[in-house]
Amino acid sequence: MARSISLLALSLVALTTEAAPIILNTDVSPPYQIRTPEGLEGSSVRTLECVFESMQQAYEIKILPWERAIYEVEQNRADGFFSATQMPRAEPYATLSAPLALEKWFWYSNTDSAVKPTARPRTGAIRGSNQLAWLLEKGTEVDQVVGTTEQLLQLLDRGRIDRFLADQSTLRTVLTQQPVQLRPGFEQFYKYATLGVYFSNRLLAREPDLLQRFNRQVYYCLAETPALHAAEKKQIAQLHRDLYQSWADNRVLIDAVRQQNREHVQLHTREILALDRQWVKETKTGSAPIADGLLARPFSAWLKTQQAESNGLITEIMATDRLGLLVAASERTTDYWQGDEAKFSEAFFAINNEAYIGTLQYDQSSQAYQVHISEQIRDPDTKEVIGTLIIGLNIERALLKSDLGGKL
């Protein structure tokens, strides 16, 4: 069991440094920060403990009302606050870290018309919450502001509000301790929201490598890797069938894959790895003749156009040969060889010819989660699998497009 954290403060003595501890503020928000008789626990707290221990960095966590937790960072009386989603008002004085958690926000209501409104519904929110800040920023009128999720559920049950916006995991944690009659009747997916630490810019100016070191450790310390649920996978699969399944039958693509397979018929693993290392090296130096040549191919240009016209839905597109080496791409990729990754092998060797939906991955450049959907490219004459087509989708935009939601 993870060590609990004092409700007043936690100090971790650094192993190799006597630098002043980093002071972080937070508020109670299950399941990320949970008040227990022993202290403060929760998934974000455990992740922070792991990260700072790995960094050998002393730190303290203070429990404050959310608005005060933020205000003290703005006034340079603390070094950061968590767990926070992206907040434009904090950008002038703080910078958001890589995510400690991924929230899934849903509209909750007792009538289907309130989660998919035709007229303005009465909306509730929790004082100081990430959801309230987001709604106000987007210009959504909020009719009732209360202190807890329990109060929101009671307002909804009494008909005082028509809907409220909440993180699915947080709401489910609360509902386990509430009467069944308080459970909302409908939910409608709204957005994904990443939760991280806002570190003060004053701290980052003093320790310029801290954020990079912190972000690097987060991915090794996450208490739980975000995953798509069955209903979400079904929605993504249907979206792929509706919009993209025919792309693998493009004759320009098939001819390009055939040609590269003929050229690579004698290629061995050591030569594949050498090509991949050369690609990575060239990409880092800025002069990348292999990548530039691949991106200049006709089908790469077509893929680039499709990505640009998707309005942010598509994050990247790749086509490979039978070895997993790139044949075309919409943009420059980190690796030339995809053959050692699940997004290639799970699709290429699939017996049922169904598209493979990968795991959620966080893209730091776009600060968004994406999912890869891979399908086989088959030779229309021999029916043989000759390569794969891999499409990355912004998961939030994909689920919004799929209109995920319904009765609870």
MARKE-631122 format. One record per residue (C-alpha): residue number from 1; x, y negated, z. Coordinates in pm, 1 decimal. Each point is the difference from the previous one (the first is absolute). Layout:
<fimars>
+------+----------+----------+----------+
! nulo !       c1 !       c2 !       c3 !
+------+----------+----------+----------+
!  NUM !        X !        Y !        Z !
...
+------+----------+----------+----------+
</fimars>
This chain:
<fimars>
+------+----------+----------+----------+
! nulo !       c1 !       c2 !       c3 !
+------+----------+----------+----------+
!    1 !      0.0 !      0.0 !      0.0 !
!    2 !    132.1 !   -346.4 !    -91.5 !
!    3 !    108.7 !   -218.5 !    285.6 !
!    4 !   -259.4 !   -256.3 !    105.6 !
!    5 !     79.2 !   -372.1 !      1.5 !
!    6 !    -64.5 !   -235.3 !    290.2 !
!    7 !   -302.1 !   -224.7 !    -43.1 !
!    8 !    217.4 !   -295.5 !     95.5 !
!    9 !    315.1 !     82.7 !   -191.9 !
!   10 !    229.5 !    271.6 !   -117.9 !
!   11 !    374.9 !    -37.6 !    -10.3 !
!   12 !    220.0 !    241.3 !   -188.5 !
!   13 !    365.9 !    -45.0 !     88.3 !
!   14 !    204.0 !      3.5 !   -320.1 !
!   15 !    268.7 !    263.2 !     -6.9 !
!   16 !    273.6 !   -200.5 !   -169.2 !
!   17 !    -99.4 !   -365.0 !     29.7 !
!   18 !    -80.0 !   -247.4 !    274.4 !
!   19 !   -199.7 !   -232.1 !   -228.5 !
!   20 !   -319.9 !   -148.9 !    135.5 !
!   21 !   -303.0 !    224.8 !    -53.0 !
!   22 !   -249.7 !    -71.6 !   -276.5 !
!   23 !   -327.5 !   -119.7 !    152.8 !
!   24 !   -310.6 !    132.0 !   -180.1 !
!   25 !   -359.2 !    -87.9 !     85.7 !
!   26 !   -302.3 !    219.6 !    -60.1 !
!   27 !   -359.9 !     57.9 !    101.3 !
!   28 !   -185.3 !    324.8 !     67.9 !
!   29 !   -136.9 !    149.4 !   -323.4 !
!   30 !    -60.0 !    378.3 !     -5.5 !
!   31 !    139.2 !    221.3 !   -143.6 !
!   32 !    303.3 !   -223.4 !    -67.0 !
!   33 !     33.1 !   -156.3 !    346.7 !
!   34 !   -190.4 !    180.8 !    275.8 !
!   35 !    -27.4 !    -98.8 !    365.7 !
!   36 !     37.0 !    300.7 !    229.6 !
!   37 !     44.2 !     37.9 !    377.0 !
!   38 !    368.5 !     67.1 !    -66.2 !
!   39 !     51.4 !   -306.4 !   -221.4 !
!   40 !    -12.4 !    -78.8 !   -371.1 !
!   41 !      1.7 !    278.2 !   -256.0 !
!   42 !   -119.2 !     51.8 !   -357.1 !
!   43 !    135.7 !     76.3 !   -346.7 !
!   44 !    154.9 !   -343.6 !    -66.1 !
!   45 !    159.2 !     -5.4 !    344.4 !
!   46 !    156.4 !    342.5 !    -57.3 !
!   47 !    130.3 !   -104.8 !   -340.3 !
!   48 !    157.7 !   -314.6 !    144.6 !
!   49 !    163.7 !    199.9 !    276.1 !
!   50 !    154.6 !    233.8 !   -257.5 !
!   51 !    114.9 !   -286.1 !   -226.4 !
!   52 !    165.6 !   -205.5 !    271.2 !
!   53 !    166.8 !    302.5 !    155.3 !
!   54 !    143.2 !     87.3 !   -343.3 !
!   55 !    122.0 !   -358.3 !    -37.8 !
!   56 !    133.5 !     -1.5 !    356.7 !
!   57 !   -188.7 !   -323.9 !     46.5 !
!   58 !   -131.7 !   -123.4 !    335.4 !
!   59 !   -361.0 !   -120.7 !     -4.3 !
!   60 !   -297.5 !    -90.9 !    217.4 !
!   61 !   -371.6 !     26.0 !    -73.8 !
!   62 !   -244.4 !   -238.6 !    167.2 !
!   63 !   -378.1 !     44.4 !      6.7 !
!   64 !   -190.7 !   -319.5 !    -76.0 !
!   65 !   -330.6 !   -103.6 !   -156.5 !
!   66 !     52.2 !     16.4 !   -376.7 !
!   67 !    -19.6 !   -373.4 !    -72.7 !
!   68 !    242.5 !    -79.1 !    280.1 !
!   69 !    233.1 !    276.8 !   -118.5 !
!   70 !     18.9 !   -172.4 !   -338.6 !
!   71 !     20.6 !   -352.7 !    143.7 !
!   72 !    303.8 !     82.4 !    216.0 !
!   73 !    191.9 !    111.9 !   -308.5 !
!   74 !    -98.5 !   -319.4 !   -181.6 !
!   75 !    128.9 !   -197.0 !    300.9 !
!   76 !    327.6 !    200.2 !      7.2 !
!   77 !    -80.2 !    152.0 !    339.3 !
!   78 !      7.8 !    355.1 !   -141.8 !
!   79 !    177.4 !    172.3 !   -288.7 !
!   80 !   -295.3 !    172.3 !   -164.3 !
!   81 !   -348.8 !    147.3 !     24.4 !
!   82 !   -161.9 !    325.8 !   -113.3 !
!   83 !   -194.3 !    186.5 !   -137.5 !
!   84 !    -91.9 !   -258.7 !   -259.8 !
!   85 !   -119.2 !      3.5 !   -356.1 !
!   86 !    114.8 !   -266.3 !   -245.1 !
!   87 !    -89.0 !   -345.3 !    140.5 !
!   88 !     59.4 !   -306.2 !   -217.3 !
!   89 !    -14.8 !   -224.5 !    307.4 !
!   90 !    302.2 !    183.2 !    149.8 !
!   91 !    217.3 !    -21.5 !   -312.7 !
!   92 !    152.4 !   -343.2 !     82.7 !
!   93 !    160.2 !    131.8 !    320.3 !
!   94 !     14.0 !    382.1 !    -25.5 !
!   95 !     64.0 !    285.3 !   -245.7 !
!   96 !   -192.2 !    327.4 !    -14.0 !
!   97 !    188.7 !    329.2 !     27.7 !
!   98 !    -56.8 !    327.6 !   -180.9 !
!   99 !   -321.7 !    162.8 !    126.2 !
!  100 !    -22.9 !    185.0 !    329.4 !
!  101 !   -346.7 !    121.8 !   -101.0 !
!  102 !   -248.1 !     -5.9 !   -284.0 !
!  103 !   -352.4 !   -112.9 !     80.7 !
!  104 !   -300.8 !     85.8 !   -213.0 !
!  105 !   -263.0 !   -273.7 !     30.9 !
!  106 !   -366.6 !     82.3 !    -53.0 !
!  107 !   -318.2 !   -201.0 !     21.9 !
!  108 !   -229.1 !    164.6 !    256.3 !
!  109 !   -376.5 !    -41.8 !      9.6 !
!  110 !   -325.9 !    181.4 !     66.2 !
!  111 !   -139.0 !    -75.1 !   -346.5 !
!  112 !    154.3 !     68.1 !   -338.9 !
!  113 !    -96.1 !   -348.9 !   -119.6 !
!  114 !    218.3 !   -160.2 !    268.5 !
!  115 !    321.8 !    171.5 !   -106.8 !
!  116 !    -89.5 !    -72.8 !   -364.5 !
!  117 !   -182.3 !   -330.7 !     52.4 !
!  118 !   -215.4 !   -182.9 !   -252.6 !
!  119 !    -65.0 !   -286.3 !    245.8 !
!  120 !    226.7 !   -140.3 !    274.7 !
!  121 !      3.1 !    246.9 !    290.7 !
!  122 !     59.6 !   -106.7 !    358.0 !
!  123 !    358.7 !     93.6 !     76.2 !
!  124 !    174.0 !     72.9 !    328.4 !
!  125 !    368.0 !     12.7 !     93.6 !
!  126 !    231.3 !     32.5 !    298.5 !
!  127 !    157.2 !   -317.3 !    133.7 !
!  128 !    365.2 !    -29.5 !   -105.4 !
!  129 !    -10.8 !    316.7 !   -212.9 !
!  130 !    177.9 !     57.1 !   -331.3 !
!  131 !   -342.3 !     49.7 !   -158.4 !
!  132 !   -132.8 !   -336.4 !    123.8 !
!  133 !    310.4 !   -180.9 !   -127.1 !
!  134 !    -37.9 !    167.2 !   -337.9 !
!  135 !   -371.4 !    -79.0 !    -30.9 !
!  136 !     48.9 !   -365.2 !     90.2 !
!  137 !    289.6 !    -29.3 !   -242.4 !
!  138 !   -222.5 !    139.6 !   -277.3 !
!  139 !   -279.0 !   -243.8 !     84.0 !
!  140 !   -241.1 !    263.2 !    136.0 !
!  141 !   -244.4 !   -139.3 !    255.9 !
!  142 !     19.9 !    178.3 !    335.8 !
!  143 !   -316.0 !    -31.6 !    209.7 !
!  144 !     99.5 !    176.5 !    323.1 !
!  145 !    347.3 !     13.3 !    156.2 !
!  146 !     40.0 !    231.7 !    299.9 !
!  147 !    275.6 !    144.0 !    212.0 !
!  148 !    -15.2 !    375.4 !    -69.5 !
!  149 !   -100.8 !    262.7 !   -252.7 !
!  150 !   -255.1 !    131.4 !    251.2 !
!  151 !   -175.8 !   -337.5 !     -6.9 !
!  152 !     -7.8 !      6.1 !   -381.1 !
!  153 !   -165.7 !    342.2 !      8.9 !
!  154 !   -262.0 !   -126.9 !    245.5 !
!  155 !    -74.8 !   -307.3 !   -214.6 !
!  156 !    -42.2 !    222.3 !   -304.1 !
!  157 !   -227.0 !    240.6 !    189.4 !
!  158 !   -220.4 !   -288.4 !    122.9 !
!  159 !    -25.7 !   -154.5 !   -347.3 !
!  160 !    187.7 !   -315.4 !    100.3 !
!  161 !    247.4 !     51.8 !   -288.3 !
!  162 !    -28.7 !    188.3 !   -328.3 !
!  163 !    361.2 !    114.8 !    -36.0 !
!  164 !    354.5 !    -24.0 !    127.3 !
!  165 !    344.5 !     72.4 !   -142.8 !
!  166 !    222.8 !    244.3 !    188.0 !
!  167 !    291.8 !    235.3 !    -33.8 !
!  168 !   -136.3 !    352.1 !    -40.2 !
!  169 !    248.3 !    157.3 !    241.1 !
!  170 !    -59.3 !   -263.6 !    268.1 !
!  171 !   -377.9 !     31.5 !    -27.0 !
!  172 !      9.0 !    378.7 !     17.5 !
!  173 !    216.7 !    -17.0 !    311.0 !
!  174 !   -258.1 !   -226.1 !    166.7 !
!  175 !   -297.8 !    207.3 !   -119.2 !
!  176 !    126.3 !    311.0 !    180.3 !
!  177 !    -83.3 !   -181.2 !    324.1 !
!  178 !   -335.9 !   -148.2 !   -106.1 !
!  179 !   -355.8 !    140.4 !    -18.3 !
!  180 !    -86.9 !    163.4 !   -330.6 !
!  181 !   -276.0 !   -254.4 !    -66.8 !
!  182 !    260.4 !   -277.8 !    -27.6 !
!  183 !    168.2 !    161.2 !   -300.8 !
!  184 !    -51.1 !   -212.6 !   -315.3 !
!  185 !   -202.2 !    168.1 !   -274.9 !
!  186 !    205.9 !   -113.2 !   -299.9 !
!  187 !    357.8 !    -82.3 !    -88.0 !
!  188 !    145.3 !   -162.7 !   -312.9 !
!  189 !    373.1 !     -8.9 !    -75.0 !
!  190 !    135.3 !   -355.3 !    -16.8 !
!  191 !    380.2 !      0.1 !      2.3 !
!  192 !    320.2 !    151.9 !    127.2 !
!  193 !    194.3 !   -214.2 !    245.4 !
!  194 !    355.6 !     63.8 !    113.4 !
!  195 !     88.6 !    -75.5 !    361.4 !
!  196 !    350.3 !   -112.7 !     84.9 !
!  197 !    201.2 !   -228.3 !    226.5 !
!  198 !     19.0 !   -371.2 !    -69.5 !
!  199 !    355.2 !    -95.4 !     97.6 !
!  200 !     63.3 !   -369.7 !     58.9 !
!  201 !    207.9 !   -169.5 !   -267.3 !
!  202 !    212.5 !   -147.8 !    277.6 !
!  203 !     98.9 !    351.7 !    108.8 !
!  204 !     67.0 !    109.1 !   -358.7 !
!  205 !    220.1 !   -303.3 !    -61.1 !
!  206 !    200.1 !     95.2 !    307.4 !
!  207 !     17.5 !    368.4 !   -101.9 !
!  208 !    -27.7 !      5.7 !   -382.0 !
!  209 !     33.6 !    377.4 !    -36.9 !
!  210 !   -255.9 !     89.7 !    268.6 !
!  211 !   -305.2 !     24.0 !   -227.3 !
!  212 !    179.0 !    218.2 !   -253.1 !
!  213 !    126.0 !    232.8 !    274.1 !
!  214 !   -344.2 !     12.8 !    159.4 !
!  215 !   -178.1 !     77.3 !   -329.1 !
!  216 !    249.3 !    271.3 !    -84.8 !
!  217 !    -68.9 !    182.4 !    327.5 !
!  218 !   -380.1 !    -33.3 !    -10.6 !
!  219 !    -44.0 !    272.3 !   -260.6 !
!  220 !    185.8 !    251.0 !    218.2 !
!  221 !   -201.8 !    -90.3 !    307.9 !
!  222 !   -361.0 !    -18.8 !   -118.0 !
!  223 !   -215.8 !    196.7 !    239.4 !
!  224 !   -227.1 !    110.2 !   -284.0 !
!  225 !     49.0 !    -12.8 !   -375.9 !
!  226 !   -303.2 !   -157.1 !   -172.6 !
!  227 !   -193.2 !    251.6 !   -209.3 !
!  228 !   -295.9 !     -4.8 !   -234.1 !
!  229 !   -312.6 !    175.5 !    122.4 !
!  230 !   -190.9 !    247.8 !   -216.6 !
!  231 !   -265.6 !   -253.3 !   -101.6 !
!  232 !    267.3 !   -248.6 !   -103.3 !
!  233 !    185.2 !    260.3 !   -205.5 !
!  234 !   -325.6 !     85.0 !   -173.2 !
!  235 !    -58.5 !   -365.4 !    -84.3 !
!  236 !    355.6 !    -43.4 !   -131.5 !
!  237 !    -26.7 !    316.3 !   -210.5 !
!  238 !   -325.0 !   -123.9 !   -155.3 !
!  239 !    152.3 !   -341.7 !    -70.0 !
!  240 !    292.6 !    168.6 !   -171.9 !
!  241 !   -230.9 !    214.8 !   -212.9 !
!  242 !   -208.9 !   -300.1 !   -100.9 !
!  243 !    285.1 !   -235.8 !    -88.5 !
!  244 !    323.5 !    184.0 !    -70.3 !
!  245 !    -39.4 !    369.7 !    -78.3 !
!  246 !      6.2 !    -56.0 !   -377.2 !
!  247 !    338.7 !   -172.5 !     13.1 !
!  248 !    185.5 !    331.1 !     14.5 !
!  249 !   -146.2 !     84.5 !   -344.4 !
!  250 !    158.5 !   -304.8 !   -166.5 !
!  251 !    184.1 !    125.9 !   -309.6 !
!  252 !    275.9 !   -262.1 !     27.9 !
!  253 !     70.9 !    126.1 !    353.1 !
!  254 !    -15.7 !    366.2 !   -100.0 !
!  255 !    241.6 !    -55.5 !   -290.1 !
!  256 !    241.4 !   -187.2 !    230.3 !
!  257 !     -8.2 !    280.2 !    258.4 !
!  258 !     49.6 !    265.4 !   -266.9 !
!  259 !    300.7 !   -186.7 !   -139.1 !
!  260 !    165.1 !    -42.2 !    342.2 !
!  261 !    -59.4 !    364.7 !     87.0 !
!  262 !    184.1 !     98.1 !   -319.5 !
!  263 !    287.1 !   -233.2 !     88.7 !
!  264 !     21.8 !    133.9 !    356.0 !
!  265 !    -37.5 !    370.3 !    -72.4 !
!  266 !    361.3 !     73.5 !    102.5 !
!  267 !      9.7 !   -239.1 !    297.8 !
!  268 !    108.6 !    154.4 !    331.4 !
!  269 !    -68.1 !   -113.6 !    355.5 !
!  270 !    345.3 !   -156.2 !     44.9 !
!  271 !    -52.9 !   -208.0 !   -314.3 !
!  272 !   -348.7 !   -103.6 !    113.8 !
!  273 !    141.1 !   -118.0 !    333.7 !
!  274 !    279.3 !   -186.8 !   -179.1 !
!  275 !   -255.0 !   -184.3 !   -214.1 !
!  276 !   -204.5 !    -83.8 !    307.1 !
!  277 !    307.3 !   -133.9 !    184.3 !
!  278 !     92.0 !   -209.3 !   -303.7 !
!  279 !   -353.6 !   -143.9 !    -12.8 !
!  280 !     10.1 !    -91.8 !    370.0 !
!  281 !    348.5 !   -151.3 !    -29.5 !
!  282 !    -93.2 !   -207.5 !   -303.7 !
!  283 !   -319.9 !   -121.7 !    164.6 !
!  284 !    193.5 !   -123.0 !    304.1 !
!  285 !    260.0 !   -184.3 !   -209.1 !
!  286 !   -262.0 !   -174.7 !   -214.2 !
!  287 !    128.0 !    128.8 !   -334.0 !
!  288 !   -218.4 !    301.7 !    -79.0 !
!  289 !     28.1 !    120.1 !   -361.4 !
!  290 !   -177.7 !    332.4 !     68.0 !
!  291 !   -297.6 !   -166.8 !    169.6 !
!  292 !    -13.1 !   -285.2 !   -251.3 !
!  293 !     -1.9 !    247.2 !   -288.5 !
!  294 !   -281.0 !    200.8 !    158.1 !
!  295 !   -210.0 !   -310.7 !     70.9 !
!  296 !     42.7 !   -109.3 !   -364.3 !
!  297 !   -172.8 !    314.3 !   -130.7 !
!  298 !   -345.9 !    -49.0 !   -157.2 !
!  299 !   -189.3 !    205.0 !    258.7 !
!  300 !    174.3 !   -185.1 !    285.7 !
!  301 !   -125.9 !   -326.1 !   -148.5 !
!  302 !   -351.7 !    145.4 !    -15.9 !
!  303 !     21.3 !    110.3 !    364.3 !
!  304 !    121.8 !   -344.4 !    104.7 !
!  305 !   -302.8 !   -154.7 !   -169.7 !
!  306 !   -239.3 !    239.9 !    173.9 !
!  307 !    149.2 !    -83.2 !    338.8 !
!  308 !    -17.2 !   -374.7 !    -64.5 !
!  309 !   -365.7 !     23.8 !   -105.5 !
!  310 !   -104.1 !    203.4 !    306.1 !
!  311 !    -25.5 !   -309.0 !    226.2 !
!  312 !    225.3 !    152.4 !    263.4 !
!  313 !   -164.4 !    343.6 !      8.0 !
!  314 !    298.7 !    172.4 !   -164.8 !
!  315 !    333.1 !    -35.2 !    181.4 !
!  316 !    214.4 !    200.8 !   -243.8 !
!  317 !    -24.6 !    261.2 !   -275.8 !
!  318 !    258.2 !    264.0 !    -95.4 !
!  319 !     13.4 !    278.1 !   -256.8 !
!  320 !    252.3 !    283.1 !     28.8 !
!  321 !    128.8 !    286.5 !   -208.7 !
!  322 !     -1.6 !    363.6 !    114.0 !
!  323 !    310.6 !    -57.3 !    215.1 !
!  324 !   -150.9 !   -293.3 !    185.5 !
!  325 !    215.2 !   -261.6 !   -179.6 !
!  326 !   -176.4 !   -319.1 !   -101.4 !
!  327 !   -126.4 !    -32.3 !   -355.2 !
!  328 !   -178.8 !   -332.8 !     50.1 !
!  329 !    -88.4 !   -236.8 !    283.8 !
!  330 !   -193.6 !   -320.6 !     53.6 !
!  331 !    285.0 !   -153.0 !    201.1 !
!  332 !    348.8 !     83.4 !    123.9 !
!  333 !     -8.3 !    278.5 !    258.8 !
!  334 !    236.7 !     87.8 !    283.3 !
!  335 !     83.0 !    343.4 !   -147.0 !
!  336 !     30.9 !    143.4 !   -350.5 !
!  337 !    -63.9 !    357.8 !    113.0 !
!  338 !   -339.9 !     73.2 !    156.9 !
!  339 !     44.6 !    378.1 !     -7.1 !
!  340 !     82.5 !     30.5 !    370.8 !
!  341 !   -318.0 !   -181.0 !    107.9 !
!  342 !   -347.2 !    136.3 !     68.5 !
!  343 !   -165.1 !   -243.9 !   -237.7 !
!  344 !    173.4 !    185.3 !   -285.7 !
!  345 !     21.4 !    361.2 !    116.8 !
!  346 !   -349.2 !     32.7 !    151.9 !
!  347 !   -156.8 !   -112.7 !   -327.2 !
!  348 !    237.1 !    171.3 !   -242.6 !
!  349 !    -37.7 !    343.2 !    160.7 !
!  350 !   -372.2 !    -27.4 !     82.7 !
!  351 !   -189.5 !    307.7 !   -119.9 !
!  352 !   -342.5 !   -164.5 !     -8.9 !
!  353 !    111.7 !   -305.5 !   -202.5 !
!  354 !   -154.0 !   -235.3 !    258.4 !
!  355 !    161.6 !   -334.5 !     70.9 !
!  356 !    219.6 !     -8.8 !    310.9 !
!  357 !    -70.6 !   -277.4 !    253.3 !
!  358 !    305.9 !    -79.3 !    208.6 !
!  359 !     46.3 !   -148.6 !    345.1 !
!  360 !    -38.3 !   -365.0 !     89.3 !
!  361 !    321.0 !   -198.3 !    -42.5 !
!  362 !     74.1 !   -352.6 !    117.6 !
!  363 !    152.1 !   -238.9 !   -254.3 !
!  364 !    190.3 !   -272.3 !    185.1 !
!  365 !     20.1 !   -225.5 !   -306.5 !
!  366 !   -379.4 !    -24.2 !    -30.9 !
!  367 !    -72.3 !     68.7 !    371.0 !
!  368 !   -265.0 !    250.2 !   -105.6 !
!  369 !    -56.0 !    375.5 !      4.2 !
!  370 !     -7.4 !    194.5 !   -324.4 !
!  371 !    -81.2 !    356.1 !   -102.0 !
!  372 !    132.6 !    189.1 !   -303.1 !
!  373 !   -228.9 !    210.8 !   -219.6 !
!  374 !    181.2 !    240.9 !   -229.9 !
!  375 !   -128.3 !    213.1 !   -286.5 !
!  376 !    145.6 !    236.2 !   -255.6 !
!  377 !     92.1 !   -100.9 !   -352.7 !
!  378 !    -74.4 !    295.0 !   -228.3 !
!  379 !    108.3 !     71.5 !   -353.9 !
!  380 !   -327.5 !      0.1 !   -199.0 !
!  381 !    130.1 !    273.2 !   -231.1 !
!  382 !    147.5 !    249.3 !    248.9 !
!  383 !   -198.1 !   -108.4 !    313.7 !
!  384 !    333.6 !     14.6 !    185.2 !
!  385 !     67.4 !   -246.5 !    283.7 !
!  386 !    275.7 !   -226.1 !   -132.8 !
!  387 !      7.4 !   -283.5 !    253.8 !
!  388 !   -196.0 !   -210.6 !    248.2 !
!  389 !   -173.0 !   -336.7 !      9.1 !
!  390 !     18.8 !   -170.6 !    340.2 !
!  391 !   -214.1 !   -302.3 !     88.8 !
!  392 !     43.4 !   -200.5 !    319.8 !
!  393 !   -314.4 !   -168.8 !    133.6 !
!  394 !    -43.9 !   -268.8 !    261.8 !
!  395 !   -206.6 !    203.9 !    245.4 !
!  396 !   -204.2 !   -292.6 !    129.8 !
!  397 !   -103.8 !   -113.9 !   -347.4 !
!  398 !    -63.9 !    359.2 !   -106.6 !
!  399 !   -239.6 !     70.6 !    287.1 !
!  400 !   -178.8 !   -331.3 !    -47.5 !
!  401 !    -44.5 !     84.1 !   -366.2 !
!  402 !   -132.0 !    341.2 !    102.0 !
!  403 !   -250.2 !   -158.7 !    243.7 !
!  404 !     72.6 !    234.4 !    289.6 !
!  405 !   -269.3 !     -4.2 !    262.7 !
!  406 !   -334.5 !    135.4 !    119.7 !
!  407 !   -172.7 !    149.9 !    300.7 !
!  408 !    202.6 !     98.3 !    305.1 !
+------+----------+----------+----------+
</fimars>
